[in-house]
Amino acid sequence: MSVESAISRLKETKIVHRNWQSALSKAFATLSMASPGDVVCTTGPSRAGKTKLISELSTLLCGEVDFESTGLIPAVVVDAENTGPHGKFATKAFTLRMLQAVKHPMYGFTGSDIHEDCTQSKAERATESTLRVALENAFLHRKTRFLFIDEAQHVKYVSKGAIGGYAVLDSWKCMAKSSGLVLVVVGAYPILQVVGNSPHLIGRKSQIHFPRYYSNEEDLTEFARILSSYDRMVSEFADGPVLSESIDILYQGSLGCIGLLRQWIIRSAALCIASDTKLSRKTLIDEMLSKADLQAISAEIYEGETMLTAPEYQPPSRKSLVSAAPTNGRKGVPFQRNPKRYPPGNRTSGGK
């Protein structure tokens, strides 16, 4: 087996595992009940299969729609790439990407012929407000029901201040409402930091979590089942069921993230096939991520999981209930002094 065919097989074969299937079911149920203007945030570790999730959701929610015969695009998928100067997230460039995705006849250029060069020039000269109005009208014309924005965590690079990212998210939410569609932002855990700065958005979003596998017995059993599936895929160049037998280092080096595990196996398989050696435990150890890399990834995962942790309910004490109860104290009437009892005798002197 050549290196190319082995890597292609590992990349193209998607193993449907428990956490992925659970996230798909929850996301489908949430989006099926969502109303135009709603926001759904789907997040999890990097390379967890979120992009594949978008593809499956689009098919389940909208089916296969032939654009050439209908002119409709019920689900639009756009990557939020930070393509601006110095790695910034450029909102105008992203608006143009959405116009391309929705196949706008004037601004949705995709080729390089003379007509499309003129269209591109016209789009670049247009103001961002003009492009925004054109985009909203295009969504209505294409009868778009769902807008999926993948890699949405890149929006944090829109400016140096914390306000920039969530201002863009608020703008997207307003666009979703005016266009009559459901906004689905998909990204790694850093997207939670952006969303967390916008209480206005928090109160209007649904959260879908795509978790990793933890070190409890139930999760480790599912992790072992996934390793068995990969063992069958690499059996031609592996030294027996080496993946299942190396579950300890594979879990430690992948942090329970299937995306990291898959990339690790691909790197190891490519090295073995290129050097004409068997896939072994030693090969896996040699291709493990460095300690610094694992620390950086685990820090991001821990912060994201902490932000998604549900608060512990603490019943209020009797004292706090009493202090919070409304009082029936009488208040004085404005510009009138409180009643006063005068001593017997001349009342005029008592008022002094």
Backbone hydrogen bonds, N-H to C=O, Kabsch-Sander energy under -0.5 kcal/mol:
donor,donor_aa,acceptor,acceptor_aa,energy
6,A,2,S,-2.1
7,I,3,V,-2.6
8,S,4,E,-2.5
9,R,5,S,-2.2
10,L,6,A,-2.2
11,K,7,I,-2.3
12,E,8,S,-2.5
13,T,9,R,-1.7
14,K,12,E,-0.7
15,I,13,T,-0.6
16,V,14,K,-0.7
17,H,15,I,-0.8
21,Q,17,H,-2.5
22,S,18,R,-2.6
23,A,19,N,-2.3
24,L,20,W,-2.2
25,S,21,Q,-2.3
26,K,22,S,-2.3
27,A,23,A,-2.5
28,F,24,L,-2.5
29,A,25,S,-2.2
30,T,26,K,-2.4
31,L,27,A,-2.7
32,S,28,F,-2.1
33,M,29,A,-1.2
34,A,30,T,-0.6
37,G,181,L,-2.9
38,D,35,S,-2.3
39,V,204,R,-1.5
40,V,183,L,-2.7
41,C,206,S,-3.1
42,T,40,V,-0.6
42,T,185,V,-2.7
43,T,41,C,-0.5
43,T,208,I,-2.3
44,G,187,G,-0.9
48,A,45,P,-0.9
53,L,49,G,-1.6
54,I,50,K,-1.8
55,S,51,T,-1.7
56,E,52,K,-2.2
57,L,53,L,-2.6
58,S,54,I,-2.5
59,T,55,S,-1.7
60,L,56,E,-2.5
61,L,57,L,-2.8
62,C,58,S,-2.1
63,G,59,T,-1.9
65,V,63,G,-0.8
66,D,64,E,-0.5
67,F,65,V,-0.9
70,T,66,D,-2.0
71,G,67,F,-2.5
73,I,142,R,-1.9
76,V,146,F,-2.6
78,V,148,F,-2.6
80,A,150,D,-2.9
81,E,79,D,-1.4
83,T,81,E,-1.6
84,G,88,K,-2.8
87,G,84,G,-1.4
88,K,85,P,-1.4
89,F,157,Y,-1.4
90,A,88,K,-0.7
91,T,89,F,-0.6
94,F,90,A,-1.9
95,T,91,T,-2.2
96,L,92,K,-2.1
97,R,93,A,-1.7
98,M,94,F,-2.1
99,L,95,T,-2.0
100,Q,96,L,-2.0
101,A,97,R,-2.3
102,V,98,M,-2.1
103,K,100,Q,-1.2
104,H,99,L,-2.5
108,G,104,H,-1.7
109,F,107,Y,-1.0
117,D,113,D,-2.0
118,C,114,I,-2.0
119,T,115,H,-2.0
120,Q,116,E,-2.4
121,S,117,D,-2.1
122,K,118,C,-2.3
123,A,119,T,-2.3
124,E,120,Q,-2.3
125,R,121,S,-1.5
126,A,122,K,-1.3
131,L,127,T,-2.1
132,R,128,E,-2.2
133,V,129,S,-2.1
134,A,130,T,-2.1
135,L,131,L,-2.3
136,E,132,R,-2.4
137,N,133,V,-2.2
138,A,134,A,-2.0
139,F,135,L,-2.4
140,L,136,E,-1.8
141,H,137,N,-2.4
142,R,138,A,-2.8
143,K,140,L,-0.6
144,T,139,F,-2.4
145,R,74,P,-2.6
146,F,74,P,-2.1
147,L,182,V,-2.6
148,F,76,V,-3.2
148,F,146,F,-0.6
149,I,147,L,-0.6
149,I,184,V,-3.0
150,D,78,V,-2.4
150,D,148,F,-0.7
152,A,149,I,-0.5
152,A,186,V,-2.9
154,H,151,E,-1.7
155,V,152,A,-1.8
156,K,153,Q,-1.6
157,Y,154,H,-1.9
158,V,155,V,-1.6
159,S,156,K,-0.5
164,G,161,G,-0.7
165,G,161,G,-0.5
166,Y,162,A,-0.8
167,A,163,I,-1.7
168,V,164,G,-1.7
169,L,165,G,-1.8
170,D,166,Y,-2.4
171,S,167,A,-1.9
172,W,168,V,-2.4
173,K,169,L,-2.3
174,C,170,D,-2.2
175,M,171,S,-2.1
176,A,172,W,-2.4
177,K,173,K,-2.0
178,S,174,C,-2.4
179,S,175,M,-2.0
180,G,176,A,-0.7
180,G,177,K,-0.6
181,L,176,A,-2.4
182,V,145,R,-2.8
183,L,38,D,-2.4
184,V,147,L,-2.9
184,V,182,V,-0.5
185,V,40,V,-2.0
185,V,183,L,-0.5
186,V,149,I,-2.9
186,V,184,V,-0.5
187,G,42,T,-2.1
189,Y,44,G,-0.6
191,I,188,A,-2.0
192,L,189,Y,-2.4
193,Q,190,P,-0.8
194,V,190,P,-1.0
195,V,191,I,-2.4
196,G,192,L,-2.5
197,N,194,V,-1.1
198,S,195,V,-1.9
201,L,198,S,-0.8
202,I,198,S,-2.4
203,G,199,P,-1.9
204,R,201,L,-1.7
205,K,202,I,-1.2
206,S,39,V,-2.2
208,I,41,C,-3.2
210,F,43,T,-2.9
213,Y,256,G,-2.3
220,L,216,N,-2.4
221,T,217,E,-1.9
222,E,218,E,-1.6
223,F,219,D,-2.4
224,A,220,L,-2.2
225,R,221,T,-1.6
226,I,222,E,-1.9
227,L,223,F,-1.9
228,S,224,A,-1.9
229,S,225,R,-1.6
230,Y,226,I,-2.0
231,D,227,L,-2.3
232,R,228,S,-1.6
233,M,229,S,-1.0
234,V,230,Y,-1.6
237,F,234,V,-1.3
238,A,235,S,-0.7
239,D,279,L,-2.5
240,G,238,A,-1.5
242,V,240,G,-2.7
245,E,241,P,-1.9
246,S,242,V,-0.8
246,S,243,L,-0.7
247,I,244,S,-1.0
250,L,246,S,-2.2
251,Y,247,I,-2.2
252,Q,248,D,-1.9
253,G,249,I,-2.7
254,S,250,L,-1.0
255,L,251,Y,-1.4
256,G,251,Y,-0.7
257,C,254,S,-2.2
258,I,256,G,-0.6
261,L,257,C,-2.1
262,R,258,I,-2.7
263,Q,259,G,-2.0
264,W,260,L,-2.0
265,I,261,L,-2.4
266,I,262,R,-2.3
267,R,263,Q,-2.3
268,S,264,W,-2.3
269,A,265,I,-2.8
270,A,266,I,-2.4
271,L,267,R,-1.9
272,C,268,S,-2.2
273,I,269,A,-2.5
274,A,270,A,-2.2
275,S,271,L,-1.8
276,D,272,C,-0.6
276,D,273,I,-0.6
277,T,272,C,-2.6
279,L,237,F,-2.8
280,S,278,K,-0.5
284,L,280,S,-1.8
285,I,281,R,-2.2
286,D,282,K,-2.4
287,E,283,T,-1.7
288,M,285,I,-1.1
294,L,290,S,-2.4
295,Q,291,K,-2.2
296,A,292,A,-2.1
297,I,293,D,-2.4
298,S,294,L,-2.7
299,A,295,Q,-2.0
300,E,296,A,-1.7
301,I,297,I,-2.4
302,Y,298,S,-2.8
303,E,299,A,-2.2
304,G,300,E,-2.2
305,E,301,I,-2.8
306,T,302,Y,-2.3
307,M,303,E,-1.9
308,L,304,G,-1.3
309,T,305,E,-0.5
309,T,306,T,-0.9
321,L,317,S,-1.8
322,V,318,R,-2.3
323,S,319,K,-2.4
324,A,320,S,-1.6
325,A,321,L,-0.8
325,A,322,V,-0.6
336,Q,333,V,-1.7
342,Y,340,K,-0.6
347,R,345,G,-0.6
350,G,346,N,-0.8
351,G,347,R,-0.9
351,G,348,T,-0.7
352,K,349,S,-1.1
